[in-house]
Amino acid sequence: MKNRIIILLISVFVFAADEISAQDIHFTQYNASPLNLNPALAGLNSCRYRLSGNVRMQYGNASVSQFVYKTANVSYDMSIAKAYKYKNFFGFGFNFYTDVSGDINYATHKLDLALAYHILLNKYATSTLSIGIMGGLGYKSIDLSKVTLDEQYDGYDFNPGGRQEVLDRNNFLYGDISAGALWSMNRRVSGKTNDYNFYNNYYLGFAFYHLNQPRLVFYQNNPTRQYTKFVFHGGGQILLKGKLSMMPSFMFLRQGTNQLNLGTYMRYKLGYLPVDKMAIYLGVFARINNQFDAIAPAIRFDYNKLQIGFSYDINVSKFSPGSGTIGGPELSIVYGGCFGKKTRVQFCPQL
């Protein structure tokens, strides 16, 4: 009986999403999902291409449900017309994510294409201004066979043959448009080489998602539209001493309500030569959403072209009695590199 009541509460919450304009997916390792952070990041990497993947499960095994949120994301972005000599260039990418919420399989699947233009602000390409646009199609669905309603309880037991909810549509397609801009700068540490590992790096950007405010509703006569999401983010890499550096970052979201993610990695480079690409990162991040929501320790390892990160959200909000402080494990993998030896290695934000 207890589990059925819990399912009922989750169902009510999901249907209420039509009235509050459901929030977007989010990742604790937001920098490992560049096109979800800012379309202007398409093609802005140290060489030519970048393949990113994220998997997140939130509130798994908590008393409220079994894996309430299951989210996976994959993106690919690359530079276009990026010559050996420093000059402006284009970036292109795609981003796909799938998100399934609750026991009633409230699902969103979305594919976007991004195009960006990167303007070099000096002849050494150590400062860049980027602008980007992104658009695509989303698909939402719900499994009504798993919905339980109050009318299905006869006062003694659960009656699956009782009243069922009827929607105008159980699934639908929608279009979406987003845009963003980003500024980045690299400053060489005095006495060091020209390798980007010995540069302090700073970046600052903003983006607007869902500019067309699509109608994400299952009732046709509901005029509710999705809130436009505003993203303001920044960060950098600051060399401290020897092979040790700090990589602070933040992401502020405004989508009906405010959310702030912030934290830092401590990066230790393994090896002394500029060509050494191995490093280990230890960090901690926090999420604040009208209240202190979660804290997430994180670890990351870079090996040549490969970057692997893992974080775990520890829920500390008022919801923690129901979640048992269980938050969400998250895994990220990023792989990037060059197509040929003639490609100029570009100074870019160290995400």
Rosetta silent file (secondary structure, phi, psi, omega in degrees, C-alpha in Angstrom):
SEQUENCE: MKNRIIILLISVFVFAADEISAQDIHFTQYNASPLNLNPALAGLNSCRYRLSGNVRMQYGNASVSQFVYKTANVSYDMSIAKAYKYKNFFGFGFNFYTDVSGDINYATHKLDLALAYHILLNKYATSTLSIGIMGGLGYKSIDLSKVTLDEQYDGYDFNPGGRQEVLDRNNFLYGDISAGALWSMNRRVSGKTNDYNFYNNYYLGFAFYHLNQPRLVFYQNNPTRQYTKFVFHGGGQILLKGKLSMMPSFMFLRQGTNQLNLGTYMRYKLGYLPVDKMAIYLGVFARINNQFDAIAPAIRFDYNKLQIGFSYDINVSKFSPGSGTIGGPELSIVYGGCFGKKTRVQFCPQL
SCORE:     score description
SCORE:     0.000 S_00000001
   1 L     0.000  -41.899 -179.419    0.000    0.000    0.000 S_00000001
   2 H   -60.064  -44.111 -179.498    2.828    2.381    0.880 S_00000001
   3 H   -63.830  -36.308  179.862    4.508    1.876   -2.503 S_00000001
   4 H   -68.233  -37.294  176.780    1.234    2.566   -4.325 S_00000001
   5 H   -64.457  -40.183  178.574    0.759    5.822   -2.451 S_00000001
   6 H   -62.458  -43.396  177.989    4.306    6.819   -3.383 S_00000001
   7 H   -61.055  -40.086  177.941    3.596    6.061   -7.049 S_00000001
   8 H   -59.877  -45.676 -178.661    0.457    8.188   -6.810 S_00000001
   9 H   -63.366  -40.495  178.478    2.420   11.130   -5.423 S_00000001
  10 H   -64.572  -39.967  179.003    5.010   10.853   -8.180 S_00000001
  11 H   -62.251  -44.231  179.035    2.245   10.743  -10.800 S_00000001
  12 H   -60.815  -40.933  179.970    0.652   13.906   -9.396 S_00000001
  13 H   -62.772  -43.168 -178.297    4.032   15.632   -9.470 S_00000001
  14 H   -66.542  -42.898  178.511    4.652   14.726  -13.113 S_00000001
  15 H   -65.954  -30.160  178.318    1.213   15.884  -14.263 S_00000001
  16 H   -68.532  -16.496 -179.407    1.757   19.119  -12.370 S_00000001
  17 H   -60.653  -27.287  176.618    4.796   19.743  -14.571 S_00000001
  18 H   -62.384  -29.029 -176.367    2.411   21.056  -17.253 S_00000001
  19 H   -89.256  -21.985 -177.022    1.517   23.886  -14.915 S_00000001
  20 H  -108.706    5.959  179.478    5.034   24.794  -13.761 S_00000001
  21 L    56.679   88.821 -169.849    6.811   24.442  -17.116 S_00000001
  22 L   -49.510  143.106  179.592    9.195   21.552  -16.446 S_00000001
  23 L   -79.272  160.124  179.174   12.868   22.309  -15.847 S_00000001
  24 L   -74.528  168.003  170.075   15.668   21.063  -18.070 S_00000001
  25 L   -65.754  159.829  175.379   18.022   18.218  -17.346 S_00000001
  26 L  -146.780  152.225  176.957   21.171   19.158  -15.479 S_00000001
  27 L  -122.840  141.778  173.382   24.582   17.647  -14.860 S_00000001
  28 L   -66.384  -41.315  176.037   26.891   18.166  -11.916 S_00000001
  29 L   -88.621   65.064 -173.022   29.829   17.923  -14.346 S_00000001
  30 H   -64.540  -28.665  179.235   28.293   20.623  -16.543 S_00000001
  31 H   -71.909  -16.378  178.121   31.598   21.464  -18.251 S_00000001
  32 H   -87.443    2.693  176.026   31.768   17.897  -19.596 S_00000001
  33 L  -128.151   71.584 -165.335   28.543   18.515  -21.550 S_00000001
  34 H   -60.029  -39.175 -175.967   29.565   21.609  -23.550 S_00000001
  35 H   -78.086  -19.117  170.394   26.534   22.034  -25.840 S_00000001
  36 H   -77.684  -16.836 -179.543   24.137   21.769  -22.888 S_00000001
  37 H   -90.949  -43.842 -177.598   26.139   24.586  -21.322 S_00000001
  38 L  -166.588  124.063  177.600   26.473   26.968  -24.283 S_00000001
  39 H   -61.165  -22.722 -179.656   26.011   26.542  -28.079 S_00000001
  40 H   -67.156  -12.411  179.432   28.969   28.910  -28.565 S_00000001
  41 H   -81.106   -5.914 -179.115   31.289   26.099  -27.399 S_00000001
  42 L   -61.387  118.820  178.559   30.698   24.114  -30.604 S_00000001
  43 L    81.890   -1.247 -179.214   34.109   23.574  -32.202 S_00000001
  44 L   -94.500   83.701  178.041   35.973   25.547  -29.529 S_00000001
  45 L  -139.534  174.579 -171.079   38.533   22.993  -28.399 S_00000001
  46 L   -67.912  -17.171  179.284   42.295   22.714  -28.385 S_00000001
  47 L  -138.149 -101.760 -173.194   42.434   21.009  -31.777 S_00000001
  48 L  -124.274  -37.752 -173.832   39.644   19.795  -34.113 S_00000001
  49 E  -139.158  160.723  179.804   37.026   17.485  -32.550 S_00000001
  50 E  -151.641  126.489  176.230   35.476   16.522  -29.231 S_00000001
  51 E  -114.784  123.477 -174.751   33.158   13.620  -28.371 S_00000001
  52 E  -124.704  144.797  176.508   31.407   13.868  -24.996 S_00000001
  53 E  -143.162  140.859  179.264   29.146   11.534  -23.063 S_00000001
  54 E  -136.288  139.855  174.384   27.376   11.802  -19.689 S_00000001
  55 E  -132.716  131.327 -176.886   25.275    9.322  -17.728 S_00000001
  56 E  -139.807  137.109  173.900   23.434   10.292  -14.540 S_00000001
  57 E  -128.573  125.313 -174.202   21.032    8.482  -12.198 S_00000001
  58 E  -117.449  136.559  179.941   19.374   10.502   -9.436 S_00000001
  59 L    63.573   27.083  177.614   17.687    9.269   -6.238 S_00000001
  60 L   -62.425  135.400  179.452   18.372    5.630   -7.145 S_00000001
  61 L    65.420   10.324  175.151   17.208    3.144   -4.485 S_00000001
  62 L   -74.568  164.065 -176.393   15.704    5.980   -2.438 S_00000001
  63 L   -68.064  -18.051 -177.468   12.403    5.347   -0.683 S_00000001
  64 L   -75.519  -27.891 -179.013   10.562    7.607   -3.130 S_00000001
  65 L  -178.743 -178.396  176.923   11.128    5.365   -6.154 S_00000001
  66 L  -107.721  109.026 -176.728   13.623    3.223   -8.068 S_00000001
  67 L    52.704   70.211 -177.712   15.881    5.476  -10.193 S_00000001
  68 L   -59.487  -41.948  179.414   13.526    8.444  -10.340 S_00000001
  69 E  -122.470  126.382  175.831   15.691   10.240  -12.917 S_00000001
  70 E  -126.931  116.224 -173.203   17.762    8.465  -15.569 S_00000001
  71 E  -130.630  134.830  175.053   19.607   10.777  -17.947 S_00000001
  72 E  -135.341  142.391 -177.624   22.121   10.132  -20.722 S_00000001
  73 E  -140.198  140.690  173.330   23.708   12.631  -23.086 S_00000001
  74 E  -137.727  137.479  178.254   26.085   12.384  -26.040 S_00000001
  75 E  -142.162  154.098  176.676   27.479   15.248  -28.101 S_00000001
  76 E  -138.345  131.444  175.373   30.026   15.739  -30.847 S_00000001
  77 E  -139.889  152.444 -176.241   31.513   19.017  -31.980 S_00000001
  78 E  -151.022  158.426  175.858   34.304   19.953  -34.367 S_00000001
  79 E   -87.066  153.253  178.474   35.925   22.977  -35.942 S_00000001
  80 E  -126.460  133.823  179.524   35.387   23.879  -39.598 S_00000001
  81 L    58.493   39.111  176.037   37.940   25.714  -41.774 S_00000001
  82 L   -93.622  101.666 -172.090   40.419   25.860  -38.911 S_00000001
  83 L   -84.816  175.585  177.820   43.686   26.387  -40.765 S_00000001
  84 L   -65.032  -37.765  177.422   47.278   25.996  -39.693 S_00000001
  85 L   -82.978  150.529 -179.793   47.555   29.777  -39.394 S_00000001
  86 L   -68.455  123.023  173.387   45.570   31.560  -36.720 S_00000001
  87 L  -163.287  167.128 -179.903   42.323   32.969  -38.134 S_00000001
  88 L   -58.902  151.594 -178.793   38.598   32.994  -37.431 S_00000001
  89 E  -152.736  165.929  178.441   36.803   29.695  -37.880 S_00000001
  90 E   -99.277  161.666  172.864   33.425   27.963  -37.594 S_00000001
  91 E  -133.291  145.986  179.644   32.311   25.196  -35.274 S_00000001
  92 E  -134.603  148.525  177.503   29.635   22.560  -35.780 S_00000001
  93 E  -165.626  167.710  172.386   28.127   19.994  -33.432 S_00000001
  94 E  -132.524  153.632 -179.370   25.178   17.876  -32.424 S_00000001
  95 E  -137.952  128.836  178.015   23.759   17.082  -29.010 S_00000001
  96 E  -130.678  133.843  173.282   21.388   14.246  -28.082 S_00000001
  97 E  -138.427  155.221  174.852   19.972   13.406  -24.685 S_00000001
  98 E  -131.275  135.418 -176.561   17.375   11.050  -23.263 S_00000001
  99 E  -138.502  125.101  178.907   15.756   11.525  -19.876 S_00000001
 100 E  -122.340  125.472 -173.544   13.250    9.196  -18.166 S_00000001
 101 E  -119.302  133.845  170.526   11.615   10.337  -14.930 S_00000001
 102 L    74.020  178.405 -178.539    9.627    8.435  -12.344 S_00000001
 103 L   -77.974  -10.012 -179.204    7.788    5.134  -12.368 S_00000001
 104 L  -100.503   13.890  175.474    5.452    6.324  -15.153 S_00000001
 105 L    51.686   50.350  173.318    8.306    6.715  -17.663 S_00000001
 106 E   -73.077  107.316 -165.917    7.825   10.434  -18.276 S_00000001
 107 E  -119.578  144.916  172.350   10.412   10.657  -21.063 S_00000001
 108 E  -130.331  128.813  174.519   12.142   13.337  -23.106 S_00000001
 109 E  -125.573  132.535 -171.879   14.384   12.586  -26.084 S_00000001
 110 E  -145.697  135.670  177.752   15.998   15.511  -27.887 S_00000001
 111 E  -124.886  127.424  179.857   18.394   16.052  -30.799 S_00000001
 112 E  -127.636  148.951  172.176   19.954   19.471  -31.543 S_00000001
 113 E  -114.585  138.238 -176.027   22.383   20.776  -34.151 S_00000001
 114 E  -123.324  145.208  175.068   24.714   23.660  -33.281 S_00000001
 115 E  -135.104  130.911 -177.888   26.673   26.150  -35.393 S_00000001
 116 E  -133.611  157.250  175.703   29.186   28.614  -33.942 S_00000001
 117 E  -128.604  129.619 -173.533   31.601   31.255  -35.203 S_00000001
 118 E  -113.971  119.177 -176.444   34.842   31.963  -33.343 S_00000001
 119 E  -104.047  120.040  178.743   36.509   35.363  -33.695 S_00000001
 120 E   -81.018  124.281 -173.505   40.168   35.613  -32.693 S_00000001
 121 L   -89.417   -6.727  172.490   40.696   38.895  -30.850 S_00000001
 122 L  -149.768  167.818 -172.569   44.472   38.984  -31.283 S_00000001
 123 L   -72.115  -13.181  179.908   47.072   37.579  -33.674 S_00000001
 124 L   -96.045   -1.444  178.719   48.260   34.980  -31.138 S_00000001
 125 L    60.560   29.408  178.303   44.760   33.474  -30.745 S_00000001
 126 L   -93.187   -2.914  176.616   44.977   33.768  -26.966 S_00000001
 127 E  -138.735  132.150 -172.223   41.662   35.664  -26.752 S_00000001
 128 E  -137.205  142.174  170.133   38.464   34.580  -28.495 S_00000001
 129 E  -117.568  124.909 -175.661   34.879   35.756  -28.839 S_00000001
 130 E  -122.431  140.554  173.520   32.429   33.030  -29.848 S_00000001
 131 E  -128.961  145.251 -176.893   28.760   33.143  -30.829 S_00000001
 132 E  -149.130  152.948  174.170   26.552   30.125  -31.481 S_00000001
 133 E  -127.709  155.188 -178.872   23.032   29.038  -32.333 S_00000001
 134 E  -149.919  140.370  178.217   21.389   25.651  -31.841 S_00000001
 135 E  -151.901  155.571  179.980   18.085   24.142  -32.892 S_00000001
 136 E  -177.534 -162.931 -177.821   16.433   20.775  -33.080 S_00000001
 137 E  -121.347  142.487  174.640   13.524   18.486  -32.283 S_00000001
 138 E  -120.957  156.993  179.445   12.337   16.995  -29.007 S_00000001
 139 E  -134.913  124.708  178.429    9.972   14.116  -28.277 S_00000001
 140 E  -116.883  145.104  179.296    7.997   13.720  -25.044 S_00000001
 141 E  -152.418  163.238  178.644    5.953   10.729  -23.939 S_00000001
 142 L  -146.061  145.460 -179.563    4.278    9.211  -20.893 S_00000001
 143 L  -101.689   97.255 -176.354    3.156    5.647  -20.050 S_00000001
 144 H   -68.754  -19.597 -179.978   -0.412    5.965  -18.747 S_00000001
 145 H   -66.595  -16.919 -179.259   -0.608    2.243  -17.995 S_00000001
 146 H  -103.745    5.985  179.561    1.690    2.880  -15.013 S_00000001
 147 L   -85.894  133.536  174.607   -0.280    5.834  -13.633 S_00000001
 148 L  -117.179  138.195 -175.874   -2.267    5.267  -10.434 S_00000001
 149 L  -122.320  162.351 -177.706   -5.042    7.639   -9.323 S_00000001
 150 H   -60.332  -35.696 -178.205   -6.993    8.229   -6.139 S_00000001
 151 H   -65.954  -14.704 -179.899  -10.188    6.915   -7.762 S_00000001
 152 H   -85.929    1.797  174.996   -8.539    3.489   -8.140 S_00000001
 153 E  -106.646  121.180 -175.277   -8.562    2.999   -4.363 S_00000001
 154 L   -91.802   11.691 -178.782  -11.933    1.732   -3.090 S_00000001
 155 L    99.186  -16.808 -179.782  -11.173    2.393    0.565 S_00000001
 156 L  -125.107  -37.906 -173.943   -9.795   -1.087    1.192 S_00000001
 157 L  -152.459  173.707  179.251   -7.579   -2.025   -1.707 S_00000001
 158 E   -87.240  128.186  179.942   -6.236   -0.946   -5.071 S_00000001
 159 L  -114.863  100.092 -177.229   -8.616   -1.518   -7.996 S_00000001
 160 L   -65.139  -15.198  179.488   -6.746   -1.253  -11.338 S_00000001
 161 L   -86.852    4.405  179.649  -10.093   -1.263  -13.162 S_00000001
 162 L   -72.857 -168.016 -175.641  -11.097    2.065  -11.634 S_00000001
 163 L   -57.783  136.092  177.569  -11.072    5.438  -13.362 S_00000001
 164 L  -112.298  147.595  176.517   -8.170    6.021  -15.767 S_00000001
 165 L   -74.503  138.661  178.109   -6.662    9.322  -16.801 S_00000001
 166 L  -121.781  122.590  179.217   -7.296   10.307  -20.440 S_00000001
 167 L  -106.383  159.765  174.807   -4.990   12.796  -22.150 S_00000001
 168 L   -66.144  -30.967  178.275   -5.355   14.555  -25.497 S_00000001
 169 L  -156.187  143.562  179.746   -2.060   12.987  -26.499 S_00000001
 170 L   -96.721  -10.270  178.498    0.390   10.602  -24.854 S_00000001
 171 E  -157.550  157.008  179.284    3.386   11.770  -26.921 S_00000001
 172 E  -164.280  159.855  174.194    4.341   14.653  -29.169 S_00000001
 173 E  -101.867  153.041  175.514    7.164   16.346  -31.096 S_00000001
 174 E  -150.482  152.750  176.985    8.296   19.923  -30.580 S_00000001
 175 E   -96.610  157.933 -175.520   10.882   22.310  -32.023 S_00000001
 176 E  -148.822  143.600 -179.397   13.470   24.212  -30.013 S_00000001
 177 E  -135.052  136.544  179.741   15.885   27.128  -30.624 S_00000001
 178 E  -140.817  162.242  179.293   18.822   28.315  -28.482 S_00000001
 179 E  -155.620  157.402  179.562   21.725   30.773  -28.757 S_00000001
 180 E  -163.410  171.582  177.822   24.770   31.861  -26.774 S_00000001
 181 E  -144.491  153.484 -177.203   28.055   33.760  -26.645 S_00000001
 182 E  -150.982  138.113  173.862   31.368   33.194  -24.875 S_00000001
 183 E  -115.948  137.938  177.545   34.590   35.119  -24.271 S_00000001
 184 E  -139.057  151.402 -178.953   37.836   33.391  -23.319 S_00000001
 185 E  -145.040  140.757  174.698   41.382   34.569  -22.637 S_00000001
 186 E  -120.561  134.473 -179.932   44.699   32.847  -21.997 S_00000001
 187 E  -127.271  122.824 -176.750   47.620   34.599  -20.302 S_00000001
 188 E   -69.592  135.800  175.976   51.085   33.043  -20.297 S_00000001
 189 L   -74.527  133.299 -175.313   52.744   32.619  -16.924 S_00000001
 190 L   -55.131  131.231  175.644   56.013   34.524  -16.850 S_00000001
 191 L    85.523   -0.812 -178.312   59.037   32.412  -17.680 S_00000001
 192 L   -98.369  174.567 -178.702   57.053   29.445  -18.948 S_00000001
 193 L   -80.891  179.711  179.961   56.846   27.881  -22.409 S_00000001
 194 L   -83.389   -0.046  178.643   54.191   28.502  -25.049 S_00000001
 195 L   -66.762  138.911 -174.835   52.404   25.243  -24.230 S_00000001
 196 H   -64.334  -16.625  176.963   48.809   25.895  -23.091 S_00000001
 197 H   -65.511  -17.053 -178.654   49.446   23.869  -19.930 S_00000001
 198 H  -110.460   28.770  176.185   51.449   26.861  -18.675 S_00000001
 199 E  -116.132  137.475  164.483   48.758   29.466  -19.335 S_00000001
 200 E   -75.142  139.776 -174.106   46.227   30.869  -16.934 S_00000001
 201 E  -128.178  138.444  178.263   42.844   30.627  -18.609 S_00000001
 202 E  -136.875  143.211  176.756   39.618   32.555  -18.029 S_00000001
 203 E  -148.285  153.336 -178.359   36.239   32.329  -19.730 S_00000001
 204 E  -150.622  132.575 -177.492   32.804   33.859  -19.317 S_00000001
 205 E  -151.265  167.172  173.993   29.641   33.124  -21.278 S_00000001
 206 E  -145.926  157.107 -178.841   25.878   33.272  -21.408 S_00000001
 207 E  -151.876  153.000  173.652   23.188   31.436  -23.333 S_00000001
 208 E  -121.244  119.471  176.988   19.427   31.425  -23.848 S_00000001
 209 E  -104.820  149.269  179.119   17.733   28.056  -24.349 S_00000001
 210 L    62.650   49.493  179.620   14.134   27.536  -25.608 S_00000001
 211 L   -62.094  -29.328  179.296   13.865   30.977  -27.197 S_00000001
 212 L   -86.407   -3.532  178.239   10.662   29.882  -28.954 S_00000001
 213 L    46.674   69.518 -178.432    9.152   28.613  -25.654 S_00000001
 214 L   -64.091  154.184  177.971    7.628   25.362  -26.995 S_00000001
 215 L   -86.551  106.326 -179.000    4.341   24.015  -25.574 S_00000001
 216 L  -103.081   66.587 -174.755    5.303   20.884  -23.608 S_00000001
 217 L  -131.142  152.172  178.269    1.792   19.819  -22.597 S_00000001
 218 L   -96.360  -11.632  174.547   -0.355   16.717  -22.973 S_00000001
 219 L  -104.696  121.535 -172.884   -3.621   18.700  -22.952 S_00000001
 220 L   -62.637  -32.039 -176.863   -4.101   20.613  -26.215 S_00000001
 221 L   -86.192    5.391  177.287   -6.081   23.465  -24.636 S_00000001
 222 L   -84.968  116.396 -176.416   -3.347   24.162  -22.059 S_00000001
 223 L   -81.098   -0.137 -175.263   -1.570   27.387  -23.132 S_00000001
 224 L   -60.007  135.746  177.730    1.424   26.805  -20.837 S_00000001
 225 L  -120.603  155.959  179.352    4.806   27.150  -22.530 S_00000001
 226 L   -68.085  138.784  176.983    8.259   26.107  -21.421 S_00000001
 227 L   -65.325  140.649  168.004   10.254   28.801  -19.687 S_00000001
 228 L   -67.279  135.337 -179.989   13.206   30.208  -21.574 S_00000001
 229 E  -100.792  126.249  175.212   16.357   29.159  -19.722 S_00000001
 230 E  -102.673  129.921  179.673   19.087   31.745  -19.131 S_00000001
 231 E  -119.836  127.900  172.966   22.582   30.406  -18.426 S_00000001
 232 E  -125.046  121.974 -173.098   25.454   32.517  -17.114 S_00000001
 233 E  -143.160  161.640  178.849   28.687   30.611  -16.570 S_00000001
 234 E  -170.889  175.961  179.855   32.400   31.080  -16.190 S_00000001
 235 E   164.706 -159.538  179.063   35.598   29.657  -14.829 S_00000001
 236 E   166.981 -173.517  175.930   39.211   29.064  -15.669 S_00000001
 237 E  -128.968  124.965 -177.594   42.513   27.455  -14.810 S_00000001
 238 E  -120.179  116.563  178.629   44.920   29.191  -12.432 S_00000001
 239 E   -70.723  131.709 -178.815   48.432   27.844  -12.032 S_00000001
 240 E  -101.742  -63.551 -179.292   49.458   27.717   -8.372 S_00000001
 241 E  -160.224  130.724  178.317   52.872   26.121   -8.024 S_00000001
 242 L    60.466 -120.229 -177.631   54.800   23.647  -10.093 S_00000001
 243 L   -98.275    9.323 -176.753   52.393   21.131  -11.598 S_00000001
 244 E  -100.965  133.410  176.644   49.459   22.130   -9.393 S_00000001
 245 E  -142.459  162.069  179.173   46.632   24.334  -10.609 S_00000001
 246 E  -114.807  139.799 -178.765   43.092   25.225   -9.574 S_00000001
 247 E  -126.186   78.909  177.710   40.088   25.100  -11.936 S_00000001
 248 E   -76.942  153.747  175.942   37.113   26.967  -10.395 S_00000001
 249 E  -158.321  160.996  176.577   33.838   27.265  -12.305 S_00000001
 250 E  -147.462  158.478  174.736   30.217   28.269  -11.831 S_00000001
 251 E  -144.742  117.192  176.670   26.919   27.992  -13.673 S_00000001
 252 E  -105.367  128.984  179.835   23.893   30.144  -12.843 S_00000001
 253 E  -117.633  140.660  171.712   20.524   29.092  -14.294 S_00000001
 254 E  -130.009  108.952  179.197   17.274   31.014  -14.440 S_00000001
 255 L  -145.609   77.270 -173.927   14.290   28.973  -15.655 S_00000001
 256 L    82.066  -42.728  175.284   11.251   29.948  -13.652 S_00000001
 257 L  -134.552  168.640 -178.068   13.409   29.565  -10.574 S_00000001
 258 E   -97.739  147.052  173.563   17.088   30.160   -9.859 S_00000001
 259 E  -143.955  137.135  178.769   19.831   27.560   -9.573 S_00000001
 260 E  -125.771  123.539  171.272   23.518   28.018   -8.870 S_00000001
 261 E  -111.742  133.396  177.474   26.179   25.351   -9.389 S_00000001
 262 E  -154.890  156.204  179.761   29.725   26.138   -8.351 S_00000001
 263 E   171.285 -168.678 -179.878   32.887   24.395   -7.309 S_00000001
 264 E  -154.621  150.322  167.304   36.488   23.749   -8.213 S_00000001
 265 E  -103.006  148.287  164.561   38.919   21.067   -9.255 S_00000001
 266 E  -105.513  121.035 -174.230   42.491   20.883   -8.037 S_00000001
 267 E  -107.001  130.644  176.397   44.554   19.659  -11.005 S_00000001
 268 E  -122.004  116.981 -178.423   47.899   17.924  -10.675 S_00000001
 269 E   -78.746  131.453  179.519   49.817   17.343  -13.875 S_00000001
 270 E   -95.789  105.328 -176.744   51.595   13.984  -14.102 S_00000001
 271 L   118.028  158.229 -174.693   54.875   14.583  -15.882 S_00000001
 272 L  -106.063  -22.207 -174.065   57.179   17.552  -16.433 S_00000001
 273 L   -82.283  150.041  177.141   57.260   17.956  -20.215 S_00000001
 274 L   -58.325  -30.105 -178.031   54.799   20.175  -22.132 S_00000001
 275 L   -76.974  -12.064  179.088   53.808   17.180  -24.262 S_00000001
 276 L   -67.320  123.511 -175.443   52.710   15.231  -21.161 S_00000001
 277 L  -109.501    9.202 -177.981   48.899   15.064  -21.293 S_00000001
 278 E   -93.612  137.890  178.207   48.231   13.128  -18.089 S_00000001
 279 E  -157.287  152.561  175.930   46.655   14.819  -15.067 S_00000001
 280 E  -120.967  142.856 -175.561   44.503   13.925  -12.083 S_00000001
 281 E  -126.315  136.975  170.814   41.770   16.166  -10.656 S_00000001
 282 E  -126.414  134.193 -176.646   40.053   16.205   -7.262 S_00000001
 283 E  -154.478  176.302  175.845   37.178   18.554   -6.643 S_00000001
 284 E  -146.258  140.150 -177.850   33.925   19.367   -4.933 S_00000001
 285 E  -131.042  154.697 -179.755   30.812   21.068   -6.309 S_00000001
 286 E  -130.526  150.295  176.203   27.627   22.426   -4.761 S_00000001
 287 E  -125.054  127.645 -179.582   24.115   23.026   -6.089 S_00000001
 288 E  -122.050  122.175 -178.491   21.853   25.710   -4.616 S_00000001
 289 L  -135.567   83.402 -172.771   18.211   25.910   -5.708 S_00000001
 290 L    67.142  -16.843  175.384   16.399   28.315   -3.353 S_00000001
 291 L  -153.744  167.746  176.907   18.116   26.281   -0.655 S_00000001
 292 E   -71.003  109.957 -168.174   21.353   24.330   -0.288 S_00000001
 293 E   -94.462  -48.188 -175.211   20.386   21.311   -2.367 S_00000001
 294 E  -157.092  154.940  172.261   23.401   19.033   -2.835 S_00000001
 295 E  -125.684  139.368 -172.179   27.142   18.710   -2.477 S_00000001
 296 E  -135.423  108.092  168.834   29.117   16.556   -4.891 S_00000001
 297 E   -70.204  148.430 -175.560   32.706   15.320   -4.552 S_00000001
 298 E  -143.619  151.496  175.957   34.280   14.644   -7.950 S_00000001
 299 E  -137.026  146.622 -178.808   37.343   13.010   -9.451 S_00000001
 300 E  -146.220  149.620  178.588   38.702   13.221  -13.003 S_00000001
 301 E  -137.547  129.266  176.069   41.615   11.740  -14.913 S_00000001
 302 E  -106.407  133.252  175.829   43.125   12.918  -18.217 S_00000001
 303 E  -139.869  105.868 -177.182   45.183   10.560  -20.358 S_00000001
 304 L    53.997 -113.481 -176.774   46.287   11.883  -23.749 S_00000001
 305 L   -88.310   -5.638 -172.128   43.044   12.455  -25.707 S_00000001
 306 E  -105.325  139.070  176.811   40.785   10.859  -23.088 S_00000001
 307 E  -131.615  125.253 -179.056   39.122   12.501  -20.087 S_00000001
 308 E  -125.322  129.248 -179.971   37.084   10.497  -17.539 S_00000001
 309 E  -131.072  149.685  176.894   35.190   12.049  -14.641 S_00000001
 310 E  -140.416  135.714  176.925   32.986   10.740  -11.847 S_00000001
 311 E  -138.069  161.963  178.450   30.920   12.645   -9.295 S_00000001
 312 E  -141.650  118.145  178.729   28.317   11.756   -6.697 S_00000001
 313 E   -77.061  130.777  172.832   25.588   14.095   -5.478 S_00000001
 314 E  -109.347  112.906 -175.909   24.826   13.933   -1.753 S_00000001
 315 E   -73.458  125.662 -179.730   21.361   15.348   -1.153 S_00000001
 316 L  -126.076   14.067 -178.206   21.263   17.765    1.795 S_00000001
 317 L   -83.785 -173.752  177.145   17.964   19.567    1.083 S_00000001
 318 L   -66.988  -12.691  177.944   14.615   19.217    2.864 S_00000001
 319 L   -82.208   -8.034 -174.519   14.011   16.264    0.559 S_00000001
 320 H   -59.671  -31.812  175.290   16.815   14.297    2.215 S_00000001
 321 H   -61.098  -34.718  178.100   14.474   12.389    4.627 S_00000001
 322 H   -79.654  -33.157 -178.368   12.731   10.887    1.589 S_00000001
 323 H   -88.031  -11.588 -175.673   15.893   10.351   -0.433 S_00000001
 324 L    64.878   29.814 -175.145   17.928    9.089    2.513 S_00000001
 325 L    64.185    4.596  178.359   20.548   11.689    1.421 S_00000001
 326 E   -72.738  127.755  179.289   20.977    9.548   -1.710 S_00000001
 327 E  -110.038 -107.951 -177.710   21.634   11.805   -4.670 S_00000001
 328 E  -156.009  127.513  170.621   23.040   10.718   -7.986 S_00000001
 329 E   -75.998  145.294 -178.921   26.159    9.108   -9.421 S_00000001
 330 E  -141.687  132.212  179.662   27.346   10.692  -12.662 S_00000001
 331 E  -119.344  134.123  176.991   29.941    9.509  -15.162 S_00000001
 332 E  -128.761  143.520  177.068   31.418   11.660  -17.930 S_00000001
 333 E  -135.784  128.137  177.905   33.770   10.735  -20.790 S_00000001
 334 E  -128.082  132.542  179.262   35.323   13.216  -23.210 S_00000001
 335 E  -131.665  125.893 -178.172   37.576   12.279  -26.135 S_00000001
 336 E  -146.911  160.139  179.407   39.148   14.877  -28.390 S_00000001
 337 E   178.110 -159.153 -176.193   41.987   15.445  -30.782 S_00000001
 338 L  -111.347  157.685  173.957   43.167   16.429  -34.275 S_00000001
 339 L   -87.456  -28.563 -178.102   42.463   15.031  -37.738 S_00000001
 340 L  -155.706  168.167 -175.811   45.976   15.702  -39.021 S_00000001
 341 L   -72.122  -18.503 -176.475   49.348   17.093  -38.045 S_00000001
 342 L   -81.774   -8.209 -179.180   48.782   20.340  -39.971 S_00000001
 343 L   -71.993  133.230  178.753   45.980   21.514  -37.688 S_00000001
 344 L   -75.863  126.483  173.990   46.974   24.407  -35.463 S_00000001
 345 L   -70.160  125.551 -171.986   46.549   23.637  -31.761 S_00000001
 346 L  -102.685  141.333  168.907   44.286   26.410  -30.462 S_00000001
 347 L   -70.663  132.393 -175.147   44.219   28.087  -27.091 S_00000001
 348 L  -150.277  167.866  177.475   40.740   27.435  -25.728 S_00000001
 349 L   -58.801  132.717  177.250   38.791   27.339  -22.430 S_00000001
 350 L   -89.679   88.996 -174.501   40.106   24.624  -20.142 S_00000001
 351 L   -77.679    0.000    0.000   36.747   23.154  -19.110 S_00000001
